Amino acid sequence: GSDLLFYYFSGTYISICPITSFIFGNEVEHIPARLCYGLDKLTSIVVETGNTTYDSRDNCNAIIETATNTLVIGCKNTIIPNSVTSIGEDAFYTCTSLTSITIPESVTTIEHYAFEYCTSLQSITIPENVTSIGGGAFLFCSSLNSVVWNAKNCVIDGAMLFGLAAVMSVVPVKAFFYRPEK
């Protein structure tokens, strides 16, 4: 029998399985969005050396699109390297076991739904150099209780950044710090 089950709903694969690691070979040229949807036990992601499209530099436990320095898939053990400039759309989508993540100062963009449904994420610091955050980037992060906002010139592309609507009180954020330009 197989421990891997796939369900298909409205064009999206929903996986329910005990996979803890992915190893992507040299031949992988395209990784679909939301590939790790429902894989909350995933702890290790490796792209083999020699892949010309993707890498997992610095043992980061993530997939990075090499040409753009965009982190496209992460897991609960991801450490975002200082060379990453963008956190891609759906990069941590439904990573329900992610409790914390450090976004390095090199990141300038956090794309739409990057951390959507990271229900165990407790705090986040938006670095100073972030200039764009996509709508829904932290949507349904129900454990989020602290947001430290260090970004100086950031455009939020979409109204639903943290909650169900453009209202901070929807998610029980207990501390929201904004550090304006000095």
C-alpha positions in Angstrom: 0.0 0.0 0.0 1.0 3.6 -0.5 1.2 6.2 2.3 0.7 8.9 -0.3 -2.8 10.0 -1.1 -3.7 12.8 -3.6 -7.1 14.4 -3.8 -8.1 16.7 -6.6 -10.5 19.7 -5.8 -11.2 22.6 -8.2 -7.8 22.4 -9.9 -5.7 22.1 -6.8 -4.0 18.9 -5.6 -4.3 18.4 -1.9 -1.9 15.9 -0.5 -2.1 14.0 2.8 1.1 12.1 3.5 3.9 11.6 5.9 6.7 12.9 3.5 9.5 14.5 5.5 12.0 15.3 2.8 12.2 16.2 -0.9 15.3 15.8 -3.1 15.0 17.5 -6.5 17.3 16.3 -9.2 19.4 18.1 -11.8 16.6 17.7 -14.5 13.9 19.6 -12.6 13.1 22.8 -14.6 9.7 23.7 -13.2 8.2 23.5 -9.8 4.5 24.2 -9.6 3.1 26.6 -7.0 1.7 25.0 -3.8 3.7 21.8 -4.5 4.1 21.3 -0.7 0.4 22.0 0.1 -0.5 19.9 3.1 3.0 18.6 3.7 3.3 19.9 7.3 5.7 17.1 8.2 8.2 18.3 5.6 11.5 19.1 7.3 14.1 18.8 4.5 14.2 20.2 1.0 17.3 19.7 -1.2 18.1 20.6 -4.8 21.0 18.5 -6.2 24.1 20.4 -7.2 24.2 20.9 -10.9 20.5 22.0 -11.3 20.7 25.1 -13.5 17.2 26.5 -12.6 16.9 25.9 -8.8 19.2 25.5 -5.8 19.1 25.0 -2.1 22.2 27.1 -1.2 23.7 27.1 2.2 21.7 24.0 3.3 18.7 26.3 3.6 16.0 23.6 3.4 14.2 25.5 0.6 14.0 25.8 -3.1 15.4 29.0 -4.6 15.0 30.0 -8.2 18.7 30.7 -9.0 18.3 33.4 -11.7 16.0 35.6 -9.5 17.1 34.7 -6.0 13.5 34.0 -5.2 12.6 31.4 -2.5 9.8 29.5 -4.1 9.2 26.7 -1.6 10.1 26.5 2.1 9.4 24.3 5.1 9.4 24.5 8.9 13.2 24.2 9.0 14.0 26.7 6.3 16.7 29.3 7.0 16.4 32.0 4.4 19.9 32.8 3.0 21.1 36.4 2.9 21.3 36.2 -0.9 17.5 35.8 -1.3 15.8 38.9 -2.5 12.2 37.7 -2.8 9.9 35.3 -1.0 7.8 33.9 -3.7 4.0 33.5 -4.0 2.8 30.6 -1.9 6.3 29.8 -0.8 5.3 28.7 2.7 1.6 28.1 1.9 0.0 25.8 4.5 3.3 25.3 6.4 1.3 24.8 9.5 4.2 23.7 11.6 6.3 26.8 10.9 6.5 28.7 14.2 9.2 31.3 13.4 11.2 32.5 10.5 13.9 35.2 10.1 13.6 37.3 7.0 17.0 38.6 6.1 17.7 42.3 5.2 18.4 41.2 1.6 14.7 40.5 1.0 12.9 43.3 -0.9 9.7 41.5 -1.9 7.3 39.3 -0.1 4.9 38.0 -2.7 1.1 37.3 -2.5 0.1 34.6 0.0 3.8 33.8 0.8 2.9 32.7 4.4 -0.8 32.0 4.0 -2.2 29.5 6.4 1.0 29.3 8.5 -1.2 28.8 11.4 1.6 28.3 14.0 3.6 31.3 13.0 3.8 33.5 16.1 5.8 36.6 15.1 7.3 38.2 12.1 9.7 41.1 11.5 9.5 42.9 8.2 13.0 44.0 7.4 13.9 47.6 6.5 14.6 46.9 2.8 11.2 45.3 2.0 9.6 47.6 -0.6 6.6 45.4 -1.6 4.3 42.9 0.1 1.6 41.1 -1.8 -1.9 40.8 -0.6 -2.7 37.9 1.7 1.0 37.5 2.5 0.1 36.5 6.1 -3.5 35.6 5.6 -4.9 33.1 8.1 -1.8 33.2 10.3 -4.0 32.6 13.3 -1.2 32.4 15.9 0.5 35.6 14.8 0.7 37.8 17.9 3.6 40.1 17.0 4.6 42.0 13.9 7.6 44.2 13.9 7.5 46.6 10.9 11.0 47.9 10.0 10.2 48.6 6.3 10.6 52.3 5.4 9.1 52.5 1.9 6.8 49.5 1.5 3.9 49.2 -0.8 1.2 46.7 0.2 -0.4 45.3 -2.9 -3.8 44.2 -1.7 -6.0 44.8 1.3 -5.9 41.5 3.0 -2.4 41.4 4.4 -2.9 39.8 7.9 -6.5 38.9 8.4 -9.8 38.1 6.7 -10.3 41.7 5.7 -8.3 45.0 5.9 -8.7 45.1 9.6 -5.9 44.2 11.9 -8.2 43.1 14.7 -9.3 40.1 12.7 -6.1 38.3 13.7 -5.3 38.7 17.4 -2.1 40.6 16.8 -1.0 41.7 20.3 1.9 43.8 19.3 2.5 45.7 16.1 5.5 47.9 15.9 6.2 50.4 13.2 9.6 52.0 13.1 9.4 55.0 10.9 12.4 56.5 9.1 14.7 58.2 11.5 
